[in-house]
Amino acid sequence: MKVILRRVKQTPLDFLVKSNEITFKGYLQYHAGKLILLKANLEGSLLKACDICAEEFKLSLDEDVEFYISDGVYEDENNIEFDVVESLDGEVEIEELLNSEIELIKSDYHSCNECKHLDD
């Protein structure tokens, strides 16, 4: 789903994207200046190798996601820290944002249920 950022207004623009067993559902809304707020939920499961035993397991997801998309290069004028994704061509591909979020989750430390019980 491709979204042209200049068309995003104060009225939230809903989206729903699915990838395998994962649903990415939320909205885009104009915030200020060149910033568009993305607020969504990432829900489902994905296969991940355990970081302890390397066995593959199903990782359940239910993550709230919130960040800003800048229509162009983001320049912080007020020294306020935002999580910002820059779009240099005036549009954003929601599937790419979903894939980026999935890769961020995969890069975190996760262990299967059997290895979690080893710590008990």
C-alpha positions as CSV (number, residue, x, y, z in Angstrom):
1,M,0.0,0.0,0.0
2,K,1.6,3.2,-1.2
3,V,0.6,6.5,0.5
4,I,1.3,9.9,-0.9
5,L,2.3,12.0,2.2
6,R,0.9,15.3,1.1
7,R,-2.6,13.7,0.9
8,V,-2.5,12.8,4.6
9,K,-4.5,15.4,6.6
10,Q,-5.8,15.9,10.1
11,T,-8.4,13.2,9.6
12,P,-6.7,9.8,10.2
13,L,-6.0,7.7,7.2
14,D,-6.5,4.1,8.2
15,F,-4.4,1.2,6.8
16,L,-4.3,-2.6,7.2
17,V,-1.5,-4.7,5.8
18,K,-0.9,-8.4,6.2
19,S,2.3,-10.4,5.7
20,N,2.2,-14.1,6.4
21,E,0.8,-14.4,9.9
22,I,1.3,-10.8,10.9
23,T,-1.2,-7.9,10.7
24,F,-0.1,-4.3,10.7
25,K,-3.1,-2.1,11.4
26,G,-3.3,1.6,12.3
27,Y,-3.5,5.1,10.9
28,L,-1.5,8.0,9.5
29,Q,-2.3,11.5,10.6
30,Y,-0.8,14.9,9.8
31,H,1.1,16.2,12.9
32,A,3.0,19.5,12.1
33,G,5.3,20.9,9.5
34,K,6.5,17.9,7.4
35,L,5.7,15.3,10.0
36,I,3.1,12.6,9.7
37,L,2.2,10.5,12.7
38,L,2.0,6.7,12.2
39,K,0.3,4.9,15.1
40,A,-0.4,1.2,14.7
41,N,-0.4,-2.3,16.2
42,L,1.7,-5.2,14.9
43,E,0.0,-8.5,15.8
44,G,0.5,-12.2,14.9
45,S,3.5,-14.5,15.0
46,L,6.7,-15.2,13.2
47,L,9.3,-17.9,13.2
48,K,12.5,-17.0,15.0
49,A,15.6,-18.9,16.0
50,C,16.1,-19.0,19.7
51,D,19.2,-17.0,20.7
52,I,20.2,-19.7,23.2
53,C,19.7,-23.1,21.6
54,A,19.1,-21.9,17.9
55,E,15.9,-24.0,17.6
56,E,13.2,-22.3,15.7
57,F,10.1,-21.3,17.6
58,K,7.0,-19.2,17.0
59,L,7.3,-15.7,18.5
60,S,4.0,-14.1,19.4
61,L,3.6,-10.4,18.6
62,D,1.4,-7.8,20.0
63,E,3.3,-4.5,19.7
64,D,2.2,-1.0,19.6
65,V,4.1,1.0,17.1
66,E,4.4,4.8,17.0
67,F,6.7,7.0,15.0
68,Y,6.8,10.0,12.6
69,I,7.3,10.1,8.9
70,S,9.0,13.2,7.5
71,D,8.1,14.3,4.0
72,G,11.7,15.2,3.1
73,V,14.8,15.5,5.3
74,Y,13.9,15.9,9.0
75,E,15.4,18.9,10.7
76,D,14.9,19.1,14.5
77,E,14.4,22.8,15.2
78,N,13.1,22.5,18.7
79,N,15.6,19.8,20.1
80,I,12.7,17.4,20.6
81,E,13.6,13.8,20.0
82,F,11.2,11.9,17.8
83,D,11.5,8.5,16.1
84,V,11.4,9.7,12.5
85,V,11.5,7.9,9.2
86,E,12.4,10.2,6.3
87,S,10.7,9.9,2.9
88,L,12.7,11.6,0.2
89,D,10.2,11.0,-2.6
90,G,7.0,12.2,-0.9
91,E,5.5,8.8,-0.5
92,V,5.7,5.8,1.8
93,E,5.2,2.1,1.2
94,I,3.4,0.7,4.3
95,E,4.7,-2.9,3.5
96,E,8.3,-1.6,3.7
97,L,7.5,-0.1,7.1
98,L,6.0,-3.4,8.2
99,N,9.1,-5.3,7.0
100,S,11.4,-2.9,8.9
101,E,9.4,-3.4,12.1
102,I,9.6,-7.1,11.7
103,E,13.4,-7.0,11.2
104,L,13.8,-4.8,14.3
105,I,11.9,-7.3,16.3
106,K,13.9,-10.2,14.9
107,S,17.2,-8.4,15.9
108,D,16.1,-8.3,19.5
109,Y,17.1,-11.1,22.0
110,H,14.5,-13.8,22.1
111,S,14.5,-17.3,23.6
112,C,12.1,-20.2,23.3
113,N,10.0,-21.4,26.2
114,E,12.3,-24.3,27.0
115,C,15.3,-22.0,27.3
116,K,13.3,-19.4,29.4
117,H,12.6,-22.2,31.9
118,L,16.3,-22.9,32.3
119,D,16.7,-19.6,34.1
120,D,14.1,-20.5,36.7
